[in-house]
Amino acid sequence: MTTTGAAGGRRRRAPGMTEVARAAGVSQKTVSRVVNGEPHVSPEVRDRVLRAVRDLDYRPNTAARALLLGRYRRIGVVSLGTSLYGPSTLLIALERAMQRAGYSVALASTLEGQRVSAAVDALLEQGVDGIVLSEPIDDGTPLRLIADVPVVSLGEGVELAPGAGAVVGADGVAAARLATAHLLSLGHRTVWHIPGPQDWWAARDRLRGWREAL
């Protein structure tokens, strides 16, 4: 597989789906099904195709596949852009879970005063199959998201269109209240609380729960 360059030299052309299909003894449609993780392919045939993919060092054209299928195999994550332990470990966990599911990650950070809505718009322009808001913050404007992909918000403060996604997370108010009450029940005269940034909805919830228990 060679092509002629502008200077007349010959260079190796990257293998395509046709070469993979020929090496595996299957049709191009079967190769497409295996590469895209579709069902209705026997384990024996799938193994042959994957072996041919490895042997030929085949790299699917992700841009062309996205145009054809309308899927990018990529999830957008809006991050706080911080090195604090909680958000950074959450980002690592999200990336690992997406990789196991066969997705890559597109990251948009809310650095230098960028609004969450602007970060979401940037991800949509890149092309993603879904968006995760890793730690919603209050940036001074109501966050009402209208996107043509599913959105999961790991915290409150986000208004989604019906059926457009989900808001999930822990009850920070109850957790902080119970933790504070437990320490007081042990005989401590008071409990001090070191709050997080107050534009974080989760930090506000923990502060509220602590105050309610005192």
C-alpha positions, 0 to 999 in steps of 0.5 A: 500500500503505497502512494506517490508524493509531490516529489515523486517519492513513495510512502506507505499509505495507512491501511483502510477498512478494505485491507482489514476486511480482506485480511480477516476474510469478511465484508467491510460492513462486518469490519464496521460493525466490529469497530463501532461495537455493534451487535450481531457479530459472532465472537470468532469473527470479531476476534478475526477482525480485531486481530487484523486491526492490530496486525495492520495497525488500522486507525479508524477515521473518527471524523468520517465515522462521526459524520456517517453515524452521527456519533463521536464516541466522545463525552464532554466534561465541564471542569472547574479547572482546579487542582483541589483534591475533590474535583481532580479525583472526580475528573480522573474517575470520569475519564477512566469510566469513559475509556472503559466504555470506549469513549474519549473525553473532551474537557472544557474548564471554567478558568478565568471567569468563563461561564459554565454555559460558554464551556458547554457551547464550546464542547457542543461545537467540538462534537460530543455525544453527551456532557457531564457537569462535574461540579456546577457553580453559581457564576451569577446567572441562572444556568438553563441548558438546552442541548441536543445531547444528554446532560448529566449534572453532578450537583444542583444549580442546573435547570435542564429541559424535561427528558434532556438529562439528569441531576445527580449527587449527594445531599450535602446539607444532610451529610454535613448536619449529620456529621456535625451532630455526631461530633457534638454527641461525642461531647465536643463543645463545638465543631468548626467548619472550613468551607469551600468556595462559596460559588460552589453549590456543594460547598454552600450545602455543607455550610448550611448543614453545619449551621443547622446542626449547631 
